[in-house]
Amino acid sequence: MRRLQLKKNRPYRIILSGGGTGGHIFPAIAIANELRALDPSVEILFVGALGKMEMDKVPRAGYKIIGLPVSAFHRRLSVKNLIFPFRLLASMIKAARLIREFKPDLVIGTGGFASGPVLRVAARKNISTLIQEQNSFPGITNRLLAQKVGRICVAYPGMDRYFPSEKIVLTGNPVRTDLRIPESRMHEVRTYFNINSNLPVILIFGGSQGARTINHSLLSHIDKLAHSPVEIIWQTGTAFFNTAKGAAEACGTGNIRVLEFIHEMNFAYAIASLVVCRSGAITLSELALLGKPAILIPLPSAAENHQAKNARAYVDAGAAMLITDNEAPDQLVDNMLALVTDLTRLTSMSNQMIRFAKPNAVNEIATQALNLLTS
C-alpha cells in the first residue's frame, strides 16, 4: 500500500464524528484504521453522542471518543423535541471547545446527529472538512452540511441531486478489512458456531438491535425452520433474545442458533450460504465485497424510504431478492428455504453481487481526506 508523505512539523490531527447506528460508526472506524495505515503518526479523536452505541464500539476498536449531549429531532410530535434546542446549543459549545483544545487539521463526518455540531464549527473556522455519505438518499445532517464542507465521498451515482457536484467523489462505502476469512480458517468458524453438518447455512440479522418484523416472521414459523435441512444463525438483538432462544430450544432440533449479538460478523458471513437482512448501505457493501446472495427486507421507517432505494439496484441486477416488511410474515420463511437449496440461482446471485463491490473504497476515502491536508 502506498504511504503518503505528509509534511508538517507535528503529526496531523483528525476528528472523526458519526454514530447512532452501526451504519455510521463502522465506516468511521474503517476510515480511521486506513488513515493510520497510510500515516501511523496521525492523531485521531472520535466524537459521538452520549448514550449511543458509538460510546462502546469506538473504544473497543482502540480509539478515544468524547460524547456530545446532542439528540435526534423527532419527525413526529414528541415532548423530547422541547429539549432538542438546548441539547444542540450545549453540543455546539462543547464542539467548539473540543476543536479549540484538540486543534484538528481535518474533521470527517460519517452521518448521525453528533457530526453536525463538530463539522459546523470546523467549517466556520476554515478547518478542512469531509463527509462520507453511505446511502442513496442522504441523511438530514449531511444534507444540511453539504454547502459548508470541502469534500463529499459517496457510494451511489447521481448524488448531485443532493450535493454540489464539484465536491462529490464516488468512492463506494468503507467496510471492515477483516471480513474475508480464508478457507484455512473455516474449521475455526464452524467450531465457533458449533456447526458440524454440511447443510446450507442461513444467516439472519436485523442490525445491532434486531428487527421486529424479521424476528416475529421467524418465530411464527419456527417449527418449519427447526425441521428443515438447514442450519440457522439468527441474531435477534437484546429485546427479543430470550423469547427466540426459548422457542428454538423447545423445538429440540439444535439447528437454530440464536444470538443476541454477533461479535464475529466475519465468521458469520464466511459460513453463510444465504443472508437475510435489512438493506442498510454498509450491509449491502459488505454483501457485495463477499459476494453473498441475500433476501433484503428494507426498513419501512427509514428516512425517505432510503433502504428500499438502496436495495433496488441489487434486486434489479439479480443479486438479491426483495421482500417487503408487510410481506415478510407470510413469505419470508418459505422463500428463504426454497432459495437456499437452489444452487444455480445462488451462484448467479453471488456473481451479480460481486459486481457491486468496491474493495478499495476505504483507501480512496482516506486518500481523499489526506489530500485535503496536503493540497
Secondary structure, 3 states (H helix, E strand, C coil): CCCCCCCCCCCCEEEEECCCCHHHHHHHHHHHHHHHHHCCCCEEEEEEECCCCHHHHHHHCCCCEEEECCCCCCCCCCHHHHCHHHHHHHHHHHHHHHHHHHCCCEEEECCCCCHHHHHHHHHHCCCEEEEEECCCCCCHHHHHHCCCCCEEEECCCCHHHCCCHHHEEECCCCCCCCCCCCHHHHHHHHHHHCCCCCCCEEEECCCCCCCHHHHHHHHCCHHHHHCCCCEEEEECCHHHHHHHHHHHHHHCCCCEEEECCCCCHHHHHHHCCEEEECCCHHHHHHHHHHCCCEEECCCCCCHHHHHHHHHHHHHHCCCEEECCCCCHHHHHHHHHHHHCCCHHHHHHHHHHHHCCCCCCHHHHHHHHHHHHHHC
